[in-house]
Amino acid sequence: MTTIRETVLAGEQYLSEAGLWFGHGTDNALDEAAYLVAHVLGLPPDYAEVDIDAEVSTTDAERLAALLQQRIDTRKPAAYLTHEGWFCGLPFYVDERVLVPRSPIAELIHNQFQPWVEPGRVQHILDLCTGSGCIAIAAAYAFPNAQVDATDISADALDVAGQNIARHHMTGRVHAIQSDLFRGLQGKRYDIIVSNPPYVDAADMAALPREYHHEPQLGLAAGQDGLQLVLPMLREAHSHLNDGGIIVIEVGNSAEALQARLPTVPFTWVEFEYGGEGVFLLDASQIDACADSLRNLD
């Protein structure tokens, strides 16, 4: 017999020696080993310190060893092996049709996008490029009186989102809609538009570690400069934001290219307490003030 503590430390060493890349919900071998141990034992990822000296059965140790070996052999992100990713403290079904949840936007949702909105006044939220639906569903929890539209161009992604909507009993509040950005949303306006769209530029796509090649390219690649979707979003946002509304978009490493392309737009770059960068926010008045320059984007 061995304890959870010993099992996690052994798993950390095994993963570290394999030369894996971590970046899909965990960023180091120790946290990933702890996550996989929790999955095998049926514990939440944030299981209590008191649990770590509990014993692990031979059967569970063997199951974990097989899972660790699969992670090493396939280079698949751990969430695809467990079919579960966590976002805003909530579990979501995931498979290779959607990206693994990992956006720092979770912190904004947890804080109800304050101080930029008054939570009690938020009635309509849009999650563009929803993927697994994690942002839309987490937003529905954060704003219990709001209706949330979750859009994606991918029918496969919307199937996964639909499973998660049902899992979290959000049918009737979170609506999965197939749409190429705003094209299927004519006439609709929102208090919050939020998106973690594809934003990886061509150079970064070519350099991605093996783990990322298991994710759908449709959810990652965004042209030469990473702005293939972000620019159309900004161009059309004024037609879909309510007065006092905000738009929040993650652009990751493409932030520099965006600022170079739109030097006069007053982006607010969000600072995160728990890590993450490359997320900007604009309010409706700022979008309106820049409407002419945004409309002329090619």
N, C-alpha and C positions, 0 to 999 in steps of 0.2 A: 504494500500500500504506500501511497505518497500523498502529500497534501496539495491543495490548490496552489499555494505559494511555490512549492517545489516544481509543480507541473508548469506553471507560468514561466518560471525562470529557465527551465529546460527548453520550453518552446521558444523563448526569446533567443537563446543561444543557437538553436537549430535554424531559426529563420534568419538570424544575423549572418550565419556562416554561408547561407545560400545565395547571398547577393541580390536579394529581392528589392523592389521599389515599393515604398509605402506612400500613399497619398490618396487613398479612397476611404476616408473615414478615420484612419489612423495615420500617423506620420513616423512611426518607429516600430521596431520589432517587439519591444516589450508590450506596448499597447495592443498590437495586433495579436500577440500570443494570449494576452488577457481576454481579448474579445472572443477568440476562438474557443478558449476554455469555457467562458461563460455560455457560449452557444451550446457546446456539448453537454454541459451540466444543467442547462435550462435556467440559467441565472440572468438577470438583467445586466447590461454592460457595466453599470455602475454599482455592482454588488458591493456589499459593505465590507469594511476591513476585517470585521469579526469572522467573515466567512473564509478567509484565505488559509486558515489552518485546518479547515475541514478536509476529510480524507477523500481521495479520488479512487474509485473502484478500478480494478484491472480492466473491466469492460469499457469504462469511459476513457481510460488512458489509451486503450487500443483504438477507440473511435477517434480520439484527438490525434494520435499519431498518423492515422490514415488521412485525416483532414489536413494536417500540416504537410504531409508528403504531396497531397494533391495541389496545395497552394504552391509548393516549390516546383513540381513537375509541369504544371499548366501555366504558371504565372498569372492566373486569373485573380482579380481582386477578391479578397475574402468574402465580401458581400454576395458575390455571384455563387460562391460555394455554399453559403448558408441560406441564400435567397432572402436575406434580410439586411436592410440598412436602417440606420437610425438618424433622425433629424428632429431637432427641437425636443429631444427626449422621447420621441414617438417612433415606433417600429413601422417599417414599410417593406412590403414585398418588392424585391427587385430581381431582374434577370438581365441578360445581355441585350435586351431591347431598349433599355434605358440607362442613363448614367447612374452611377452610385451617388446617393445624396451626400453632399459635403459642403454646401455653400455657406459662407459666413453670414448670408442673409438671415440665417436662423436666429442670430442675435437680435437683429432688427425686429423680427416677428415676435420674439420673446418680450421685447420692450414695447410692443404695439406701435412701432415706428414713431415713438415719441422722441423728441419734442415736435416733430414735423406735422403731426396730425393730432386731432382730438379723438381718441378712440371711440367715444360714444356717438360720434357723428358719422362714423364709417359704415356705410350700408352696402357698397358694391366694390368688390376687389377683382382684379384681373391678374392671373398668372400666365404670362406668355411663355411658350416653350416649356410646358409643365413637366414633361417627362414622366416620372413616377407619380407625380401629383403631390409630392411631399410639401412643396412650398404652399400650394393652394390649400391643402388639408390643414397644415399647421396654422395658416392664416385664419381658417375657419374656426379653429379652436381659440385663437387669440381674440377674434372678433365674433362673439357668439350671435350677434344680431345681423351679421352681414351675409350677403349672397356672394359666392365666389365662382367666377368662370375660370376654367382651367383649359387652355388651348394648346394644341400641338399640331404640326403638319403630319406627324407620323401616326398612322392607325395602330401600329404595334405599341407605341408608347401609350396611346390612349387606352388600349386594352389593359395595360399594367396599371395606369392611373385609375381605371374603373374598378379594378380589384381592390385597390387601396381605399377608394371612396367607400366601397361596400364594407371593407374591413373596419373602417373607422365610423361607420354608421352616419355618413355624411350625404347620402343620397337625398336630394331635395335641397341641399344647401351648397354643395360643390358640383358644378356642372361641367362635364368633360365635353369639349367642343373641338371638332377637327377644323383647323383654320390655319392658313398661311399668314402668320402675324395677324393683322387687323382685318383681313379680307372677309372673314365670316362674321364680323362684329359690327356691321353697319348700323349706325344710330345708337350704339351702346356707349355709355359713359361711366366712368369709375372714379371712386375717391382715392384708390391706390392701384397703380399698375406696377407690377413687380415682375422681374424676369432674370433668370440665369440662362441666357441663350448660348448657342455656340459662339465662341469668341477666340478660338485658337488660330493664330496666323499660320501661314504656310511653313515658315522656318521652324516654328515650335512643333507643328504637326510632324515634320520630318524627323524631329529629335525625340519624340515621345518614347518613354520606356515601354517594354513589352506589355506591361499590365494595361496600359491605356488602349492598346489595340484590340482588347476584348470589348471595349465600349463602342457603341454605335458611332461611326464617323459623323453621321448626321447631327449628332448632339455636341460635336466638338469643333469641326472644321468651319471656318468662317472667312475663307478667301485669303488673298495675299496679305492683307493687313489686319485681319481679325475683325473687321467692322462690317462684314457683309449683311448682317441682320440688324446690328445696332443702329446704323444710320437710317434705314427705313423706319425703325421703331420711333426714332426721334422725329423724323419728318412727319409722321402721322399722329403723334401723341396728342397734339393740340385738339384733334377732333374727338378724342375719347377720354379726356380728363375733365372732371367736374371742377368748378371754381373751388380753390382751396385744396385741390388734390395734389398728389405727388406721383412721380415715376421714379422707380429704383431699379437699376440695371447693373448686373455684374459683368465686367469686361476683362478682369484679370490682367494678364500681361499686355493686353492691347490698350491699356489706359493711356500710355504715352502717345500711341498713334492717334487715339481719339482726340486728345488735347491738341495735338499738332494740326489735326484736320479742322477742329472747331475752337480756335483760340479765343474767341469772344464769348463763348457760352460759359456761364458762371457755374460750372459743376461744383457741387459739394461732394468731396471725396470722404466717405464715411470712415471713421476710425473705430476699430473694434477692440473691445477689452480682451477678448479671448482669441485673437489672431485672425488674420485675413486682410485682404486689401483688394483694390481694383473694383470697388463698388461705388457708383455715383448716385446722387439724388438731385432731382430738379423739381420745383413746384410748378403749378399750373401757370402762375404769373410769369415765371422765368421762361417757360416754354412759349407762352404767348409773345413775350418780348423778343424772342429769337425766331419767331415763326417764319419770317421772310427768309432768313439765312438758312433755316432748316429745310424749308420747302424747296430751295434751290440746290440741295445736295444731289449729286448725280450718282 
